[in-house]
């Protein structure tokens, strides 16, 4: 098996059934649905249900993406049939709340995505709450979806130092840089969003196809 066959790809910011179908046909392992109210790629529960029904999506394919949800909000999201929960939050968020997330959805279904300011070390105390961590580019005012590249060197160091955990590379990935990103970091899971869009929440099929083609060449 070559390297490309072992790389898991999540296509995030799905808002249309046709985009979801095309991503799956190309080989996407996971689809990300952003339920965060302030995101330009936000999708409501009714539309999620329509896409899920139309494509007969298995829950393991569906990733809910939210920012610092209350327990009540997270329970509402769980009711939509997601298998994975990708939660973004400020690095210093109350650990009591994060622990409640873990207890609610299970550590194996929780992808934690802390927003870590430049110069701050990864908060290792988070390791007790999840098995999977997503590293995105830091933005003072936004939680992901900025199109800015994350720090590949830091990602690689974390993945090497804490290989018992799963690490997801996100932030500014595109058809133009995905091969270099994977070769530079040895990432095994990648998350693409704005780099394969025509506009927020609308995928560009040419870019999406090229993205997967580039991975296949690794």
C-alpha positions as CSV (number, residue, x, y, z in Angstrom):
1,X,0.0,0.0,0.0
2,X,1.4,3.4,-0.9
3,X,1.3,6.5,1.2
4,X,-1.7,8.0,-0.6
5,X,-3.9,5.0,0.3
6,X,-3.3,5.5,4.0
7,X,-4.2,9.2,4.1
8,X,-7.7,10.0,5.4
9,X,-9.4,13.1,3.9
10,X,-12.1,15.2,5.4
11,X,-13.9,17.7,3.2
12,X,-15.3,20.4,5.4
13,X,-17.9,23.1,5.0
14,X,-20.4,21.0,3.1
15,X,-23.7,22.8,2.5
16,X,-25.0,21.0,-0.7
17,X,-25.8,17.4,-1.5
18,X,-24.1,17.6,-4.9
19,X,-20.9,18.7,-3.2
20,X,-21.1,15.9,-0.6
21,X,-21.8,13.3,-3.3
22,X,-18.8,14.5,-5.5
23,X,-16.5,14.5,-2.5
24,X,-17.4,11.0,-1.6
25,X,-17.0,9.8,-5.2
26,X,-13.5,11.2,-5.2
27,X,-12.7,9.3,-2.0
28,X,-13.5,11.6,0.9
29,X,-13.5,9.7,4.2
30,X,-15.4,12.3,6.2
31,X,-17.7,15.2,5.5
32,X,-17.7,18.2,7.7
33,X,-21.0,20.1,8.5
34,X,-20.5,23.4,10.3
35,X,-23.3,24.1,12.7
36,X,-21.6,27.2,14.3
37,X,-24.0,30.2,13.9
38,X,-21.3,32.7,13.0
39,X,-19.6,30.7,10.2
40,X,-20.3,31.8,6.6
41,X,-20.5,28.0,5.9
42,X,-23.1,27.4,8.5
43,X,-25.7,24.7,7.7
44,X,-29.0,24.2,9.5
45,X,-30.3,20.9,10.9
46,X,-33.0,20.5,8.3
47,X,-30.6,20.7,5.4
48,X,-28.2,18.3,7.1
49,X,-31.1,15.9,7.5
50,X,-32.0,16.3,3.8
51,X,-28.4,15.6,2.7
52,X,-28.1,12.7,5.0
53,X,-31.3,11.1,3.6
54,X,-30.6,11.9,0.0
55,X,-27.1,10.3,0.1
56,X,-27.9,7.6,2.8
57,X,-24.9,8.9,4.8
58,X,-23.5,6.7,7.5
59,X,-22.9,8.5,10.8
60,X,-19.2,7.6,10.7
61,X,-18.9,9.8,7.5
62,X,-20.5,12.8,9.2
63,X,-18.5,15.3,11.3
64,X,-20.3,18.1,13.2
65,X,-18.1,21.2,13.5
66,X,-19.0,23.6,16.3
67,X,-17.4,26.2,18.5
68,X,-17.5,26.0,22.3
69,X,-21.0,24.5,22.5
70,X,-22.9,24.3,25.7
71,X,-23.9,20.8,26.7
72,X,-27.5,21.5,25.7
73,X,-26.3,22.7,22.2
74,X,-24.1,19.6,21.9
75,X,-27.0,17.3,22.7
76,X,-29.1,19.0,20.0
77,X,-26.3,18.4,17.5
78,X,-26.0,14.8,18.6
79,X,-29.6,14.3,17.7
80,X,-28.8,15.0,14.0
81,X,-27.0,11.6,13.7
82,X,-23.4,12.6,13.6
83,X,-20.7,10.1,14.3
84,X,-17.8,12.6,15.0
85,X,-17.8,15.9,16.8
86,X,-15.0,18.5,15.9
87,X,-15.1,21.1,18.6
88,X,-13.1,24.4,18.3
89,X,-12.3,26.4,21.4
90,X,-10.0,28.8,23.0
91,X,-7.0,27.0,24.4
92,X,-7.8,28.1,28.0
93,X,-11.5,27.1,28.0
94,X,-12.8,25.6,31.2
95,X,-11.6,22.0,31.4
96,X,-14.8,21.1,33.2
97,X,-16.8,21.9,30.0
98,X,-14.4,19.9,27.8
99,X,-14.7,16.9,30.2
100,X,-18.5,17.1,29.8
101,X,-18.1,17.0,26.1
102,X,-16.0,13.9,26.4
103,X,-18.5,12.2,28.7
104,X,-21.3,13.1,26.4
105,X,-19.9,11.9,23.0
106,X,-17.0,9.7,24.0
107,X,-13.3,10.4,23.6
108,X,-13.1,8.2,20.5
109,X,-15.7,10.4,18.7
110,X,-14.4,13.8,19.8
111,X,-11.9,15.8,17.7
112,X,-10.6,18.7,19.8
113,X,-9.4,21.8,17.9
114,X,-7.9,24.3,20.4
115,X,-7.1,27.8,19.1
116,X,-3.6,28.3,20.3
117,X,-2.0,31.7,20.1
118,X,1.4,32.1,18.3
119,X,4.1,31.3,20.8
120,X,2.0,29.2,23.1
121,X,2.7,25.5,23.6
122,X,0.1,22.9,22.9
123,X,-1.8,22.3,26.2
124,X,-0.9,18.7,26.9
125,X,-3.5,18.4,29.7
126,X,-6.1,18.1,26.8
127,X,-4.7,14.6,26.0
128,X,-6.9,13.1,28.7
129,X,-10.1,14.2,27.0
130,X,-9.7,12.9,23.4
131,X,-7.8,10.6,21.1
132,X,-7.8,13.0,18.1
133,X,-6.6,16.6,17.8
134,X,-7.0,19.1,14.9
135,X,-4.3,21.7,14.3
136,X,-5.6,24.8,12.4
137,X,-4.0,28.2,11.7
138,X,-4.3,30.7,14.5
139,X,-6.6,33.6,14.0
140,X,-7.4,36.1,16.7
141,X,-11.0,36.6,15.6
142,X,-11.9,33.3,13.9
143,X,-12.1,29.6,14.6
144,X,-10.9,28.0,11.4
145,X,-11.9,28.5,7.7
146,X,-9.5,31.4,7.3
147,X,-7.5,29.9,4.4
148,X,-4.3,30.6,6.3
149,X,-1.8,27.9,6.5
150,X,-1.1,26.3,9.9
151,X,2.4,25.8,11.3
152,X,3.5,22.6,9.6
153,X,6.7,22.4,11.7
154,X,4.7,22.5,15.0
155,X,2.2,20.0,13.7
156,X,5.0,17.6,12.7
157,X,6.7,18.0,16.1
158,X,3.4,17.2,17.9
159,X,2.7,14.2,15.8
160,X,6.2,12.8,16.4
161,X,6.2,13.5,20.1
162,X,2.7,12.3,20.8
163,X,2.2,9.5,18.2
164,X,-0.2,7.7,20.5
165,X,-2.8,10.4,19.5
166,X,-4.3,11.0,16.1
167,X,-3.4,14.4,14.5
168,X,-5.4,16.2,11.8
169,X,-3.7,18.8,9.6
170,X,-5.9,21.7,8.7
171,X,-5.6,25.4,7.7
172,X,-5.0,26.7,4.2
173,X,-4.7,23.3,2.4
174,X,-5.3,23.4,-1.3
175,X,-4.5,21.5,-4.5
176,X,-1.4,23.7,-4.8
177,X,0.2,22.8,-1.5
178,X,-1.3,19.5,-0.3
179,X,1.5,17.3,-1.6
180,X,4.1,19.5,0.0
181,X,2.1,19.6,3.2
182,X,1.9,15.9,3.5
183,X,5.5,15.3,2.6
184,X,6.6,18.0,5.1
185,X,4.5,16.8,8.0
186,X,3.8,13.1,7.3
187,X,0.2,13.9,8.1
188,X,-2.1,10.9,8.0
189,X,-5.4,12.9,8.2
190,X,-6.0,16.1,6.4
191,X,-8.9,18.6,6.4
192,X,-9.7,20.8,3.4
193,X,-12.3,23.5,3.2
194,X,-11.7,27.0,1.7
195,X,-9.0,25.7,-0.6
196,X,-11.5,23.8,-2.7
197,X,-14.3,26.4,-2.8
198,X,-15.8,28.8,-5.3
199,X,-17.3,30.8,-2.4
200,X,-17.9,30.0,1.3
201,X,-19.8,26.7,1.5
202,X,-19.8,26.1,-2.3
203,X,-17.2,23.6,-3.6
204,X,-15.3,24.0,-6.8
205,X,-15.4,20.6,-8.5
206,X,-12.2,21.3,-10.5
207,X,-10.3,22.2,-7.4
208,X,-11.7,19.3,-5.4
209,X,-10.8,16.8,-8.1
210,X,-7.3,18.2,-8.4
211,X,-6.9,18.0,-4.6
212,X,-7.5,14.3,-4.6
213,X,-5.4,13.8,-7.7
214,X,-2.5,15.5,-6.0
215,X,-2.8,13.2,-3.0
216,X,-2.8,10.1,-5.3
217,X,0.6,11.2,-6.7
218,X,2.3,10.9,-3.3
